Amino acid sequence: MLYGLLGAVAFCCAMAAFDNANVWLNRAGLVADIAGLLQLEVSGVFDLLAKAAFDADKRGENIPSSLAREITATPEEDITWSIRLSDWLKTSPKAGVILIGIGCSLQLLGSFF
């Protein structure tokens, strides 16, 4: 489903070159935002943050910085680029945040065209 949404983003961006750019860029941005949220859900970041927040709240503490470092860390492995990209899209919370950022940027571009 994530790859389908990314394909829809690419399609909307391509359509922006041929048709009403503001409409298609806004659509691409919305779909990219949805893809980013889906990716964050698939990678389990919402469950991890909720569990850490609930555990820290029970102890009367804030969310530990070690958890934030673990979430943002992406280990590099000696594998092919396509496998690394696929694994990164499926597991890294950074990918979801980047997709949401791309979506917001596309929506801003669409608003100005």
TORKOLNU-746853 format. One record per atom (N, C-alpha, C, CB): residue in three letters; z, x, y. Coordinates in steps of 0.05 Angstrom, whole numbers, plus 5000, padded with zeros to 4 digits. Glycine has a CB too. Layout:
BEGIN
ALAZXY...
***
This chain:
BEGIN
MET500050164976MET500050005000MET500050175025MET502449825000LEU501550405024LEU501650585047LEU498850695054LEU503650805042TYR497450775033TYR494750885038TYR492850665048TYR493651005012GLY493150425039GLY491550205049GLY492050165079GLY492149945034LEU494550175087LEU495250145115LEU494050375132LEU498250125119LEU494250615121LEU493050845135LEU490050825137LEU493851105121GLY488850715116GLY485950655118GLY485250445139GLY484850565090ALA487050245141ALA486650035162ALA486850155190ALA488649805158VAL488750345193VAL488950485219VAL486450635226VAL491450675219ALA485350785206ALA482950935211ALA480550745217ALA482251105186PHE480450515203PHE478350325207PHE478550205236PHE478450095187CYS480950135244CYS481350025271CYS480550235293CYS484249935275CYS481250485288CYS480550695307CYS477550725308CYS481850965300ALA476150715285ALA473250735285ALA471950495299ALA472250755256MET473050265295MET471950025308MET472350035338MET473349775297ALA474350175348ALA474850205377ALA472550355390ALA477450355382ALA471050515375ALA468750655387ALA466350475390ALA467950895369PHE466250255375PHE463950085376PHE464349815389PHE462950035348ASP466849725391ASP467349455401ASP469549475422ASP468249265378ASN470949265428ASN472949245448ASN475249445442ASN474148955450ALA475249675457ALA477049895450ALA480049815452ALA476550135468ASN480749665473ASN483549605476ASN484649435454ASN484049465503VAL483149245444VAL484049075422VAL484349235397VAL482048845418TRP482349395390TRP482349545365TRP484449765365TRP479649665360LEU484949895389LEU487050105390LEU489849975387LEU486850265416ASN490149745399ASN492749605396ASN493149515367ASN492849355414ARG491049425354ARG491349355326ARG491949605309ARG488749225315ALA490649825315ALA491150075300ALA494050165304ALA489250295309GLY495050135329GLY497750215334GLY499750035319GLY498350195364LEU499349785319LEU501149605304LEU501149665275LEU500349315309VAL498849705263VAL498649765235VAL499950035229VAL495749765225ALA499650235247ALA500950495243ALA503950465244ALA499950695264ASP504950295262ASP507850245264ASP508850125238ASP508550065287ILE507349935227ILE508149805202ILE508150005179ILE506249565196ALA506050175179ALA505950385159ALA508250575161ALA503250545161GLY509050645185GLY511350825189GLY513950695179GLY511650895218LEU514350445185LEU516750305175LEU516750285145LEU516950025188LEU514350225133LEU514150205104LEU514750475091LEU511350115096GLN513750695104GLN514250955093GLN517151025094GLN512651165108LEU518550955115LEU521451005117LEU522950845096LEU522450935145GLU522050605090GLU523350445069GLU522850565041GLU522250155070VAL520350655037VAL519650765011VAL521151025006VAL516550815009SER521451195027SER522851445023SER525851415020SER522251625047GLY526851175025GLY529651115021GLY531451195044GLY530651254997VAL530351245067VAL531951345090VAL533751125100VAL530151445112PHE532950875099PHE534750655109PHE537150635091PHE533150395110ASP536750645065ASP539050625046ASP540950865050ASP538050615017LEU539751105053LEU541351345056LEU542951335082LEU539551595056LEU541651255104LEU543151235129LEU545351015128LEU541251175152ALA544650795116ALA546650575114ALA549050665098ALA545450325102LYS548550795075LYS550750895058LYS552451095073LYS549651015032ALA551151285086ALA552651485101ALA554251365124ALA550751705112ALA553051175137ALA554451045160ALA556850885150ALA552450865176PHE556450735128PHE558650585117PHE560950755107PHE557750395095ASP560150975094ASP562251165084ASP563651305107ASP560951375066ALA562151385127ALA563451515151ALA565151315166ALA561351625169ASP564351065167ASP565850855181ASP568550805167ASP564250595183LYS568450805140LYS570950765125LYS572950995130LYS570250755095ARG571851235135ARG573551465141ARG574151485170ARG572351725131GLY572951325187GLY573351335216GLY571851565229GLY576251355222GLU569651655217GLU568151885228GLU565351795237GLU567952105206ASN563951985250ASN561151945257ASN559452035234ASN560452085283ILE556851975235ILE554952075215ILE554852375217ILE552151945218PRO555252515194PRO555352805195PRO552652935202PRO556452915169SER552653155216SER550153285223SER548753405198SER550653505243SER550253465177SER548953565153SER547053355141SER551053645132LEU547753095144LEU545952885134LEU543452885151LEU547352615135ALA543652915177ALA541252915194ALA539553155187ALA542152925224ARG540653385181ARG539053625174ARG537753575147ARG540853875172GLU539053445128GLU537853385102GLU535553195105GLU539953275083ILE535752995122ILE533652805125ILE531152925138ILE534652565142THR531553105157THR529253215171THR528153465158THR530053285199ALA529453575138ALA528453815124ALA526153735105ALA530753955108THR524053895107THR521753855088THR521254125075THR519253745103PRO522054165050PRO521654425037PRO518754475031PRO523254435011GLU517854715036GLU515154795030GLU514954905001GLU514155015050GLU513054814987GLU512654894959GLU509855014956GLU513054664939ASP509555164935ASP506955294930ASP505155104914ASP507255564916ILE504154894926ILE502454704914ILE500054654932ILE503954434907THR498154514922THR495754464938THR496354294962THR493554334921TRP494554304982TRP494954165007TRP495053865002TRP492754235026SER493253754986SER493053464982SER495553364968SER490553384966ILE496553504948ILE499053424934ILE501353444953ILE499553604909ARG501553654969ARG503653684988ARG503653455009ARG503453955003LEU501153385018LEU500953165037LEU501852895025LEU498053145048SER500952855000SER501652604986SER504652584982SER500152584960ASP505852804973ASP508852804969ASP510252774996ASP509653074956TRP509252895017TRP510552875043TRP510352585053TRP509153065063LEU508052455049LEU507852175058LEU509651995043LEU504952085055LYS510252055018LYS511851875001LYS514851925004LYS511051904973THR515652175012THR518452235011THR519752315037THR518852454992SER518252415056SER519352525080SER519852305102SER517652745091PRO522252275112PRO522652095134PRO521152175159PRO525652075140LYS520552435162LYS518952525185LYS516252385186LYS518652825184ALA515052335163ALA512452205162ALA512551925174ALA511452185133GLY514651775168GLY514951505180GLY515351515210GLY517251365167VAL516951705219VAL517451725248VAL514851815262VAL519651935253ILE513351995250ILE510752075262ILE508851845262ILE509552315246LEU508651685241LEU506951455240LEU507651255262LEU506951325213ILE510251215266ILE511051025287ILE510351145315ILE514150975286GLY510651405318GLY509751535343GLY506851505348GLY510551825343ILE505251545327ILE502351505329ILE501651225336ILE500951585303GLY503051035324GLY502550755330GLY503150685358GLY504250575311CYS505450785369CYS506150735397CYS504050855415CYS508950835403SER503151095409SER501151225426SER498551075426SER500651505416LEU497750975402LEU495250815401LEU495550555417LEU494550755372GLN497850435416GLN498250195432GLN498150255462GLN500950065424LEU499250475470LEU499150555498LEU496250605507LEU500850805504LEU494750745490LEU491850785496LEU490350515498LEU490550965474GLY490950335479GLY489650075480GLY490349915504GLY490449925455SER492749955515SER493549815539SER492049905564SER496549845543PHE491150155564PHE489850265587PHE486850245586PHE490650545591PHE485650165564PHE482750145562PHE481849855565PHE481750245535
***
